Amino acid sequence: METADTHSSEDSLAPDLETFRLEEPGEGPPPAPRGGLLGPLFLVPLGLVLAAVLLYGFMTWMMAEDRGPVEYLDDLVAGGVNERNQAFYGLLTSMQELESDGRLAELPEDFDRRLAAVFDQTGPEDARVRTALALCLTMMHSDLALDRVLRMIEEARTGGGEVEPSTPLESLGLVEIQHLNPLTNGILCLGRLGDPGGLPVLGELLEDPDRGLRAASAWALGAVPGEASRRLLYAALEDADREVRRNAALALARQGDRGGLAVLLGMLNPDSYEGYRDPTSAWEHLGYALFALASLGAEEAEPRVRALLEDDRVPPALLSLAMRWLDRDPKAGWGAAEGLPAAGS
């Protein structure tokens, strides 16, 4: 969470700075004379080592080029400990690449059944592998995904959830996948699947003491259409935590519901993000509010959008977005849903 008085999972984008102190060289012995056989005898084996390293790197690169989800899943099933540790990560990243390129259809027709079978053979103690498999099933929008995601969430909850002290959730409920936590990533999966079968669990999590889990659940509910989902989101608008309220308002906007309009208008106030550890994240969230208000055709937001153009704190990218918002063509429609964060974004 991105408040000053609560923990947060967002890492600062600013790199750590290190200061190096150069010391003046002291008076030392004169340099050794160059020449003789020492140099050539040293350089020959060094050259051979470098050549071997380069060859190994090239061969590794060539072999990696031919590897994809199918090969990584095979390693996950039959590999040793080290191979399995590499395989689940390779499986997840290669699936993400296929998804981003729109190439998931290239996978074998029965690949989701193979993923599900491996999930069923893996115990809760191997949480990272199970989480990666559930995420892959979710990417494929497989009919086999929901039951396994719900099972993973239930096992994580009954086992304590393994929620870290800083819950790995972005301020608006977007989960940091690198943590591969079964509970938080399970919520991510439900938000991507948008299946009404996830409503009971998401409704229970909206009452969890962990505000990060409540915020993530509110976000995930935005992908589940229907009156039952909206009733839960209206209740979340009354949550004591502002990020839960903001997630609920964004989720309602994704469903075309104006019930969170007042919250969205408040998100256009840059002062409301004071205490955010990562300023970049704060501006991104303000941008989400712009898209949400545009998707609702909220004309009442115009004065606040114009005020952003007069605020010298607003970065250029957000100024450009605000100007696009103001230059909309009513005859062409708003078309603003294009930028509203969708499930799994």
Secondary structure, 3 states (H helix, E strand, C coil): CCCCCCCCCCCCCCCCCCCCCCCCCCCCCCCCCCCCCHHHHHHHHHHHHHHHHHHHHHHHHHHHHCCCHHHHHHHHHHCCHHHHHHHHHHHHHHHHHHHHCCCHHHCCCCHHHHHHHHHHHCCCCCHHHHHHHHHHHHHCCCCCHHHHHHHHHHHHHHCCCCCCCCCCECCCCCECHHHCCHHHHHHHHHHHHCCHHHHHHHHHHCCCCCHHHHHHHHHHHCCCCCHHHHHHHHHHCCCCCHHHHHHHHHHHHHCCCHHHHHHHHHCCCHHHHCCCCCHHHHHHHHHHHHHHHHHCCCHHHHHHHHHHHCCCCCCHHHHHHHHHHHCCCHHHCCCHHHHCCCCCC
